[in-house]
Amino acid sequence: MNEKAALDKIKAGRFIKNNGRVLRTINILRYKYEKLSEVSYALDDMPENEYYDSLNYLFESEYIQLRHIRSKQAATLADSEPDDLEAKLTDKGIRLLAGKLFDELVEV
């Protein structure tokens, strides 16, 4: 295996683990929204770009929903500042954590 292939494999493995960590952290208060800024504090050892990659994947896969903190209006990560958003698991995200769904890109 060449160096680039090895680095790609390491990055892919981290992505899968990070997705699970982010999902579990957002789930701390399952019935309430968690501010993304507070979630990032809990994951302070995760590089910011990897954190946003995971948030984007979890949102696009419909495992989390996002809304603006002040207006409570639905939001997307692509169109908003992360510090202005909060997240909550969807029913699909809860089923994934409960082991009723499988996603090879999320380590639960």
A tleap script that builds the chain and sets N, CA, C and O, in Angstrom:
source leaprc.protein.ff14SB
mol = sequence {
  NMET ASN GLU LYS ALA ALA LEU ASP LYS ILE
  LYS ALA GLY ARG PHE ILE LYS ASN ASN GLY
  ARG VAL LEU ARG THR ILE ASN ILE LEU ARG
  TYR LYS TYR GLU LYS LEU SER GLU VAL SER
  TYR ALA LEU ASP ASP MET PRO GLU ASN GLU
  TYR TYR ASP SER LEU ASN TYR LEU PHE GLU
  SER GLU TYR ILE GLN LEU ARG HIE ILE ARG
  SER LYS GLN ALA ALA THR LEU ALA ASP SER
  GLU PRO ASP ASP LEU GLU ALA LYS LEU THR
  ASP LYS GLY ILE ARG LEU LEU ALA GLY LYS
  LEU PHE ASP GLU LEU VAL GLU CVAL
}
set mol.1.N position { 0.853 -1.170 0.000 }
set mol.1.CA position { 0.000 0.000 0.000 }
set mol.1.C position { 0.902 1.237 0.000 }
set mol.1.O position { 1.832 1.335 0.801 }
set mol.2.N position { 0.620 2.175 -0.902 }
set mol.2.CA position { 1.428 3.385 -0.944 }
set mol.2.C position { 0.972 4.368 0.145 }
set mol.2.O position { -0.061 4.173 0.786 }
set mol.3.N position { 1.761 5.419 0.333 }
set mol.3.CA position { 1.511 6.375 1.411 }
set mol.3.C position { 0.159 7.066 1.272 }
set mol.3.O position { -0.556 7.221 2.262 }
set mol.4.N position { -0.205 7.483 0.057 }
set mol.4.CA position { -1.486 8.164 -0.154 }
set mol.4.C position { -2.657 7.243 0.158 }
set mol.4.O position { -3.626 7.671 0.786 }
set mol.5.N position { -2.586 6.002 -0.266 }
set mol.5.CA position { -3.657 5.044 0.011 }
set mol.5.C position { -3.792 4.810 1.514 }
set mol.5.O position { -4.903 4.689 2.030 }
set mol.6.N position { -2.664 4.746 2.208 }
set mol.6.CA position { -2.699 4.551 3.660 }
set mol.6.C position { -3.337 5.753 4.352 }
set mol.6.O position { -4.153 5.581 5.257 }
set mol.7.N position { -2.975 6.964 3.938 }
set mol.7.CA position { -3.558 8.171 4.521 }
set mol.7.C position { -5.053 8.268 4.232 }
set mol.7.O position { -5.824 8.682 5.098 }
set mol.8.N position { -5.468 7.891 3.022 }
set mol.8.CA position { -6.897 7.892 2.677 }
set mol.8.C position { -7.673 6.919 3.549 }
set mol.8.O position { -8.792 7.214 3.969 }
set mol.9.N position { -7.090 5.773 3.818 }
set mol.9.CA position { -7.741 4.761 4.656 }
set mol.9.C position { -7.876 5.260 6.094 }
set mol.9.O position { -8.909 5.053 6.729 }
set mol.10.N position { -6.844 5.911 6.603 }
set mol.10.CA position { -6.882 6.483 7.956 }
set mol.10.C position { -7.962 7.559 8.035 }
set mol.10.O position { -8.738 7.591 8.990 }
set mol.11.N position { -8.012 8.436 7.037 }
set mol.11.CA position { -9.001 9.514 7.021 }
set mol.11.C position { -10.419 8.946 6.974 }
set mol.11.O position { -11.304 9.442 7.671 }
set mol.12.N position { -10.644 7.920 6.166 }
set mol.12.CA position { -11.967 7.300 6.065 }
set mol.12.C position { -12.363 6.670 7.394 }
set mol.12.O position { -13.522 6.764 7.800 }
set mol.13.N position { -11.438 6.042 8.065 }
set mol.13.CA position { -11.723 5.441 9.363 }
set mol.13.C position { -12.076 6.477 10.412 }
set mol.13.O position { -12.978 6.265 11.223 }
set mol.14.N position { -11.370 7.594 10.399 }
set mol.14.CA position { -11.669 8.681 11.342 }
set mol.14.C position { -13.044 9.250 11.072 }
set mol.14.O position { -13.777 9.564 12.010 }
set mol.15.N position { -13.417 9.393 9.787 }
set mol.15.CA position { -14.719 9.932 9.405 }
set mol.15.C position { -15.832 9.079 9.999 }
set mol.15.O position { -16.798 9.612 10.544 }
set mol.16.N position { -15.706 7.779 9.899 }
set mol.16.CA position { -16.721 6.855 10.412 }
set mol.16.C position { -16.827 6.969 11.939 }
set mol.16.O position { -17.933 7.029 12.476 }
set mol.17.N position { -15.698 7.000 12.631 }
set mol.17.CA position { -15.698 7.143 14.093 }
set mol.17.C position { -16.233 8.511 14.506 }
set mol.17.O position { -17.013 8.619 15.452 }
set mol.18.N position { -15.811 9.553 13.795 }
set mol.18.CA position { -16.270 10.912 14.112 }
set mol.18.C position { -17.783 11.035 13.960 }
set mol.18.O position { -18.439 11.669 14.786 }
set mol.19.N position { -18.337 10.437 12.918 }
set mol.19.CA position { -19.788 10.515 12.720 }
set mol.19.C position { -20.525 9.951 13.923 }
set mol.19.O position { -21.513 10.530 14.376 }
set mol.20.N position { -20.055 8.835 14.438 }
set mol.20.CA position { -20.669 8.236 15.617 }
set mol.20.C position { -20.510 9.102 16.854 }
set mol.20.O position { -21.451 9.254 17.634 }
set mol.21.N position { -19.338 9.663 17.035 }
set mol.21.CA position { -19.097 10.525 18.203 }
set mol.21.C position { -19.987 11.750 18.194 }
set mol.21.O position { -20.565 12.116 19.217 }
set mol.22.N position { -20.096 12.388 17.023 }
set mol.22.CA position { -20.936 13.583 16.917 }
set mol.22.C position { -22.394 13.214 17.186 }
set mol.22.O position { -23.085 13.913 17.928 }
set mol.23.N position { -22.858 12.134 16.595 }
set mol.23.CA position { -24.242 11.711 16.779 }
set mol.23.C position { -24.533 11.416 18.252 }
set mol.23.O position { -25.558 11.851 18.777 }
set mol.24.N position { -23.655 10.690 18.912 }
set mol.24.CA position { -23.862 10.363 20.333 }
set mol.24.C position { -23.825 11.611 21.210 }
set mol.24.O position { -24.568 11.700 22.187 }
set mol.25.N position { -22.975 12.568 20.873 }
set mol.25.CA position { -22.876 13.796 21.664 }
set mol.25.C position { -24.143 14.630 21.513 }
set mol.25.O position { -24.649 15.165 22.499 }
set mol.26.N position { -24.657 14.747 20.304 }
set mol.26.CA position { -25.904 15.483 20.095 }
set mol.26.C position { -27.048 14.806 20.849 }
set mol.26.O position { -27.996 15.469 21.268 }
set mol.27.N position { -26.959 13.511 21.018 }
set mol.27.CA position { -28.023 12.733 21.663 }
set mol.27.C position { -28.014 12.826 23.187 }
set mol.27.O position { -28.864 12.213 23.832 }
set mol.28.N position { -27.086 13.568 23.780 }
set mol.28.CA position { -27.003 13.647 25.244 }
set mol.28.C position { -28.365 13.993 25.848 }
set mol.28.O position { -28.788 13.351 26.810 }
set mol.29.N position { -29.047 14.978 25.310 }
set mol.29.CA position { -30.414 15.306 25.730 }
set mol.29.C position { -31.314 15.057 24.528 }
set mol.29.O position { -31.646 15.984 23.789 }
set mol.30.N position { -31.697 13.834 24.342 }
set mol.30.CA position { -32.391 13.393 23.131 }
set mol.30.C position { -33.584 14.269 22.761 }
set mol.30.O position { -33.796 14.544 21.580 }
set mol.31.N position { -34.348 14.703 23.721 }
set mol.31.CA position { -35.574 15.431 23.428 }
set mol.31.C position { -35.362 16.937 23.285 }
set mol.31.O position { -36.306 17.662 22.972 }
set mol.32.N position { -34.148 17.414 23.507 }
set mol.32.CA position { -33.855 18.842 23.379 }
set mol.32.C position { -32.805 19.084 22.307 }
set mol.32.O position { -32.051 18.182 21.940 }
set mol.33.N position { -32.767 20.301 21.817 }
set mol.33.CA position { -31.737 20.710 20.865 }
set mol.33.C position { -30.447 21.039 21.610 }
set mol.33.O position { -30.474 21.572 22.719 }
set mol.34.N position { -29.331 20.715 20.990 }
set mol.34.CA position { -28.008 21.044 21.523 }
set mol.34.C position { -27.366 22.086 20.616 }
set mol.34.O position { -27.364 21.926 19.396 }
set mol.35.N position { -26.824 23.144 21.196 }
set mol.35.CA position { -26.117 24.150 20.406 }
set mol.35.C position { -24.874 23.512 19.814 }
set mol.35.O position { -24.133 22.815 20.506 }
set mol.36.N position { -24.646 23.757 18.519 }
set mol.36.CA position { -23.468 23.176 17.869 }
set mol.36.C position { -22.181 23.659 18.517 }
set mol.36.O position { -21.198 22.918 18.557 }
set mol.37.N position { -22.165 24.879 19.021 }
set mol.37.CA position { -20.963 25.380 19.691 }
set mol.37.C position { -20.668 24.571 20.951 }
set mol.37.O position { -19.502 24.350 21.278 }
set mol.38.N position { -21.706 24.124 21.665 }
set mol.38.CA position { -21.504 23.322 22.864 }
set mol.38.C position { -21.099 21.892 22.519 }
set mol.38.O position { -20.304 21.274 23.228 }
set mol.39.N position { -21.649 21.375 21.432 }
set mol.39.CA position { -21.254 20.041 20.971 }
set mol.39.C position { -19.769 20.058 20.613 }
set mol.39.O position { -19.042 19.117 20.932 }
set mol.40.N position { -19.323 21.114 19.960 }
set mol.40.CA position { -17.913 21.192 19.570 }
set mol.40.C position { -16.997 21.270 20.787 }
set mol.40.O position { -15.879 20.757 20.740 }
set mol.41.N position { -17.445 21.904 21.884 }
set mol.41.CA position { -16.641 21.934 23.114 }
set mol.41.C position { -16.431 20.523 23.649 }
set mol.41.O position { -15.346 20.182 24.120 }
set mol.42.N position { -17.475 19.710 23.572 }
set mol.42.CA position { -17.378 18.334 24.064 }
set mol.42.C position { -16.449 17.489 23.192 }
set mol.42.O position { -15.924 16.466 23.632 }
set mol.43.N position { -16.258 17.929 21.961 }
set mol.43.CA position { -15.419 17.198 20.999 }
set mol.43.C position { -14.177 18.014 20.653 }
set mol.43.O position { -13.760 18.059 19.496 }
set mol.44.N position { -13.593 18.654 21.654 }
set mol.44.CA position { -12.495 19.589 21.402 }
set mol.44.C position { -11.242 18.949 20.828 }
set mol.44.O position { -10.364 19.656 20.333 }
set mol.45.N position { -11.138 17.610 20.885 }
set mol.45.CA position { -9.987 16.942 20.285 }
set mol.45.C position { -10.202 16.626 18.803 }
set mol.45.O position { -9.291 16.131 18.140 }
set mol.46.N position { -11.394 16.907 18.282 }
set mol.46.CA position { -11.706 16.649 16.876 }
set mol.46.C position { -11.410 17.912 16.062 }
set mol.46.O position { -11.914 18.983 16.402 }
set mol.47.N position { -10.614 17.819 15.007 }
set mol.47.CA position { -10.349 18.996 14.173 }
set mol.47.C position { -11.655 19.581 13.613 }
set mol.47.O position { -12.586 18.852 13.271 }
set mol.48.N position { -11.695 20.898 13.531 }
set mol.48.CA position { -12.907 21.602 13.106 }
set mol.48.C position { -13.423 21.117 11.753 }
set mol.48.O position { -14.628 20.925 11.587 }
set mol.49.N position { -12.530 20.917 10.790 }
set mol.49.CA position { -12.976 20.484 9.469 }
set mol.49.C position { -13.615 19.100 9.522 }
set mol.49.O position { -14.573 18.831 8.797 }
set mol.50.N position { -13.093 18.222 10.372 }
set mol.50.CA position { -13.673 16.888 10.514 }
set mol.50.C position { -15.025 16.956 11.222 }
set mol.50.O position { -15.941 16.207 10.886 }
set mol.51.N position { -15.148 17.843 12.188 }
set mol.51.CA position { -16.418 18.049 12.892 }
set mol.51.C position { -17.496 18.500 11.911 }
set mol.51.O position { -18.606 17.969 11.915 }
set mol.52.N position { -17.168 19.481 11.072 }
set mol.52.CA position { -18.148 19.982 10.098 }
set mol.52.C position { -18.462 18.938 9.033 }
set mol.52.O position { -19.599 18.856 8.568 }
set mol.53.N position { -17.472 18.141 8.639 }
set mol.53.CA position { -17.739 17.041 7.697 }
set mol.53.C position { -18.765 16.081 8.280 }
set mol.53.O position { -19.688 15.653 7.587 }
set mol.54.N position { -18.601 15.747 9.549 }
set mol.54.CA position { -19.539 14.832 10.199 }
set mol.54.C position { -20.924 15.454 10.338 }
set mol.54.O position { -21.926 14.799 10.053 }
set mol.55.N position { -20.991 16.704 10.770 }
set mol.55.CA position { -22.288 17.375 10.869 }
set mol.55.C position { -22.999 17.378 9.524 }
set mol.55.O position { -24.194 17.095 9.440 }
set mol.56.N position { -22.256 17.700 8.478 }
set mol.56.CA position { -22.845 17.742 7.144 }
set mol.56.C position { -23.378 16.371 6.746 }
set mol.56.O position { -24.496 16.265 6.243 }
set mol.57.N position { -22.589 15.321 6.966 }
set mol.57.CA position { -23.031 13.974 6.609 }
set mol.57.C position { -24.279 13.581 7.403 }
set mol.57.O position { -25.242 13.063 6.837 }
set mol.58.N position { -24.259 13.829 8.707 }
set mol.58.CA position { -25.399 13.447 9.548 }
set mol.58.C position { -26.662 14.215 9.168 }
set mol.58.O position { -27.762 13.664 9.206 }
set mol.59.N position { -26.508 15.474 8.804 }
set mol.59.CA position { -27.668 16.263 8.369 }
set mol.59.C position { -28.182 15.766 7.017 }
set mol.59.O position { -29.380 15.535 6.854 }
set mol.60.N position { -27.288 15.606 6.062 }
set mol.60.CA position { -27.704 15.177 4.722 }
set mol.60.C position { -28.279 13.758 4.730 }
set mol.60.O position { -29.071 13.408 3.856 }
set mol.61.N position { -27.888 12.949 5.701 }
set mol.61.CA position { -28.410 11.587 5.827 }
set mol.61.C position { -29.693 11.540 6.659 }
set mol.61.O position { -30.269 10.475 6.879 }
set mol.62.N position { -30.123 12.710 7.112 }
set mol.62.CA position { -31.359 12.872 7.882 }
set mol.62.C position { -31.312 12.201 9.253 }
set mol.62.O position { -32.330 11.725 9.754 }
set mol.63.N position { -30.109 12.168 9.864 }
set mol.63.CA position { -29.970 11.652 11.220 }
set mol.63.C position { -30.123 12.767 12.254 }
set mol.63.O position { -30.453 12.509 13.411 }
set mol.64.N position { -29.879 14.010 11.825 }
set mol.64.CA position { -30.069 15.162 12.708 }
set mol.64.C position { -30.863 16.226 11.963 }
set mol.64.O position { -30.870 16.290 10.734 }
set mol.65.N position { -31.526 17.050 12.752 }
set mol.65.CA position { -32.165 18.234 12.186 }
set mol.65.C position { -31.495 19.460 12.790 }
set mol.65.O position { -31.040 19.430 13.934 }
set mol.66.N position { -31.439 20.516 12.029 }
set mol.66.CA position { -30.800 21.752 12.460 }
set mol.66.C position { -31.815 22.881 12.450 }
set mol.66.O position { -32.720 22.915 11.616 }
set mol.67.N position { -31.651 23.801 13.388 }
set mol.67.CA position { -32.483 25.002 13.389 }
set mol.67.C position { -31.669 26.161 13.945 }
set mol.67.O position { -30.671 25.969 14.640 }
set mol.68.N position { -32.124 27.377 13.618 }
set mol.68.CA position { -31.494 28.581 14.146 }
set mol.68.C position { -31.840 28.709 15.625 }
set mol.68.O position { -32.980 28.462 16.020 }
set mol.69.N position { -30.881 29.086 16.428 }
set mol.69.CA position { -31.070 29.189 17.871 }
set mol.69.C position { -32.146 30.212 18.215 }
set mol.69.O position { -33.022 29.935 19.034 }
set mol.70.N position { -32.091 31.366 17.612 }
set mol.70.CA position { -33.023 32.442 17.982 }
set mol.70.C position { -34.397 32.298 17.357 }
set mol.70.O position { -35.406 32.366 18.058 }
set mol.71.N position { -34.448 32.101 16.055 }
set mol.71.CA position { -35.744 32.073 15.361 }
set mol.71.C position { -36.444 30.728 15.448 }
set mol.71.O position { -37.654 30.643 15.237 }
set mol.72.N position { -35.691 29.672 15.759 }
set mol.72.CA position { -36.214 28.299 15.812 }
set mol.72.C position { -36.661 27.797 14.431 }
set mol.72.O position { -37.386 26.806 14.337 }
set mol.73.N position { -36.234 28.473 13.374 }
set mol.73.CA position { -36.561 28.069 12.014 }
set mol.73.C position { -35.567 27.014 11.541 }
set mol.73.O position { -34.385 27.062 11.882 }
set mol.74.N position { -36.059 26.061 10.752 }
set mol.74.CA position { -35.200 25.020 10.181 }
set mol.74.C position { -34.050 25.662 9.412 }
set mol.74.O position { -34.205 26.728 8.817 }
set mol.75.N position { -32.910 25.007 9.431 }
set mol.75.CA position { -31.715 25.571 8.800 }
set mol.75.C position { -30.884 24.454 8.173 }
set mol.75.O position { -31.090 23.270 8.439 }
set mol.76.N position { -29.949 24.868 7.342 }
set mol.76.CA position { -28.961 23.941 6.790 }
set mol.76.C position { -27.578 24.438 7.193 }
set mol.76.O position { -27.376 25.632 7.416 }
set mol.77.N position { -26.652 23.530 7.282 }
set mol.77.CA position { -25.283 23.886 7.631 }
set mol.77.C position { -24.652 24.727 6.524 }
set mol.77.O position { -23.869 25.637 6.796 }
set mol.78.N position { -24.992 24.424 5.297 }
set mol.78.CA position { -24.399 25.116 4.150 }
set mol.78.C position { -24.789 26.595 4.078 }
set mol.78.O position { -24.043 27.408 3.533 }
set mol.79.N position { -25.958 26.942 4.629 }
set mol.79.CA position { -26.453 28.312 4.508 }
set mol.79.C position { -26.411 29.095 5.812 }
set mol.79.O position { -26.989 30.179 5.893 }
set mol.80.N position { -25.741 28.574 6.832 }
set mol.80.CA position { -25.769 29.212 8.146 }
set mol.80.C position { -24.401 29.166 8.801 }
set mol.80.O position { -23.533 28.379 8.426 }
set mol.81.N position { -24.235 30.024 9.783 }
set mol.81.CA position { -23.038 29.981 10.619 }
set mol.81.C position { -23.261 28.916 11.684 }
set mol.81.O position { -24.279 28.957 12.375 }
set mol.82.N position { -22.353 27.973 11.839 }
set mol.82.CA position { -22.547 26.904 12.820 }
set mol.82.C position { -22.840 27.390 14.241 }
set mol.82.O position { -23.602 26.749 14.966 }
set mol.83.N position { -22.243 28.518 14.648 }
set mol.83.CA position { -22.485 29.025 16.002 }
set mol.83.C position { -23.912 29.527 16.197 }
set mol.83.O position { -24.336 29.751 17.331 }
set mol.84.N position { -24.656 29.706 15.111 }
set mol.84.CA position { -26.049 30.162 15.189 }
set mol.84.C position { -27.034 29.004 15.176 }
set mol.84.O position { -28.246 29.219 15.173 }
set mol.85.N position { -26.519 27.766 15.170 }
set mol.85.CA position { -27.387 26.601 15.004 }
set mol.85.C position { -27.392 25.684 16.211 }
set mol.85.O position { -26.463 25.668 17.019 }
set mol.86.N position { -28.475 24.921 16.306 }
set mol.86.CA position { -28.587 23.851 17.278 }
set mol.86.C position { -29.116 22.622 16.560 }
set mol.86.O position { -29.754 22.728 15.512 }
set mol.87.N position { -28.844 21.444 17.137 }
set mol.87.CA position { -29.179 20.181 16.480 }
set mol.87.C position { -29.901 19.243 17.435 }
set mol.87.O position { -29.764 19.323 18.656 }
set mol.88.N position { -30.666 18.359 16.834 }
set mol.88.CA position { -31.397 17.335 17.571 }
set mol.88.C position { -31.480 16.112 16.669 }
set mol.88.O position { -31.559 16.241 15.447 }
set mol.89.N position { -31.463 14.934 17.266 }
set mol.89.CA position { -31.594 13.722 16.460 }
set mol.89.C position { -33.009 13.611 15.899 }
set mol.89.O position { -33.983 14.021 16.530 }
set mol.90.N position { -33.092 13.056 14.714 }
set mol.90.CA position { -34.384 12.724 14.123 }
set mol.90.C position { -34.751 11.312 14.569 }
set mol.90.O position { -33.963 10.637 15.232 }
set mol.91.N position { -35.942 10.875 14.205 }
set mol.91.CA position { -36.318 9.501 14.522 }
set mol.91.C position { -35.362 8.515 13.853 }
set mol.91.O position { -35.058 7.460 14.411 }
set mol.92.N position { -34.896 8.860 12.670 }
set mol.92.CA position { -33.941 8.007 11.959 }
set mol.92.C position { -32.614 7.937 12.705 }
set mol.92.O position { -32.003 6.870 12.774 }
set mol.93.N position { -32.164 9.048 13.259 }
set mol.93.CA position { -30.934 9.076 14.037 }
set mol.93.C position { -31.057 8.266 15.318 }
set mol.93.O position { -30.109 7.592 15.721 }
set mol.94.N position { -32.207 8.327 15.952 }
set mol.94.CA position { -32.440 7.540 17.167 }
set mol.94.C position { -32.438 6.053 16.839 }
set mol.94.O position { -31.856 5.254 17.573 }
set mol.95.N position { -33.090 5.679 15.733 }
set mol.95.CA position { -33.097 4.265 15.322 }
set mol.95.C position { -31.677 3.777 15.016 }
set mol.95.O position { -31.330 2.636 15.323 }
set mol.96.N position { -30.860 4.642 14.410 }
set mol.96.CA position { -29.477 4.273 14.110 }
set mol.96.C position { -28.709 3.992 15.409 }
set mol.96.O position { -28.020 2.976 15.513 }
set mol.97.N position { -28.823 4.877 16.385 }
set mol.97.CA position { -28.135 4.669 17.660 }
set mol.97.C position { -28.661 3.449 18.408 }
set mol.97.O position { -27.916 2.796 19.140 }
set mol.98.N position { -29.940 3.143 18.225 }
set mol.98.CA position { -30.543 1.991 18.910 }
set mol.98.C position { -30.219 0.668 18.224 }
set mol.98.O position { -30.588 -0.396 18.720 }
set mol.99.N position { -29.534 0.731 17.091 }
set mol.99.CA position { -29.161 -0.494 16.388 }
set mol.99.C position { -30.239 -1.048 15.480 }
set mol.99.O position { -30.140 -2.186 15.021 }
set mol.100.N position { -31.263 -0.262 15.217 }
set mol.100.CA position { -32.347 -0.706 14.335 }
set mol.100.C position { -32.094 -0.341 12.877 }
set mol.100.O position { -32.770 -0.848 11.983 }
set mol.101.N position { -31.130 0.528 12.637 }
set mol.101.CA position { -30.666 0.888 11.289 }
set mol.101.C position { -29.165 0.651 11.251 }
set mol.101.O position { -28.497 0.649 12.284 }
set mol.102.N position { -28.645 0.451 10.046 }
set mol.102.CA position { -27.207 0.290 9.873 }
set mol.102.C position { -26.721 1.271 8.822 }
set mol.102.O position { -27.326 1.407 7.758 }
set mol.103.N position { -25.644 1.942 9.119 }
set mol.103.CA position { -24.982 2.833 8.172 }
set mol.103.C position { -23.490 2.568 8.317 }
set mol.103.O position { -22.912 2.817 9.375 }
set mol.104.N position { -22.878 2.071 7.274 }
set mol.104.CA position { -21.459 1.718 7.349 }
set mol.104.C position { -20.553 2.926 7.549 }
set mol.104.O position { -19.358 2.766 7.797 }
set mol.105.N position { -21.105 4.131 7.444 }
set mol.105.CA position { -20.310 5.346 7.647 }
set mol.105.C position { -20.500 5.965 9.022 }
set mol.105.O position { -20.005 7.060 9.288 }
set mol.106.N position { -21.217 5.265 9.899 }
set mol.106.CA position { -21.415 5.759 11.271 }
set mol.106.C position { -21.136 4.623 12.243 }
set mol.106.O position { -21.824 3.602 12.233 }
set mol.107.N position { -20.128 4.804 13.078 }
set mol.107.CA position { -19.798 3.816 14.095 }
set mol.107.C position { -20.567 4.153 15.380 }
set mol.107.O position { -20.289 5.150 16.045 }
set mol.108.N position { -21.527 3.305 15.703 }
set mol.108.CA position { -22.292 3.547 16.925 }
set mol.108.C position { -21.838 2.571 17.972 }
set mol.108.O position { -22.346 2.586 19.093 }
savepdb mol mol.pdb
quit
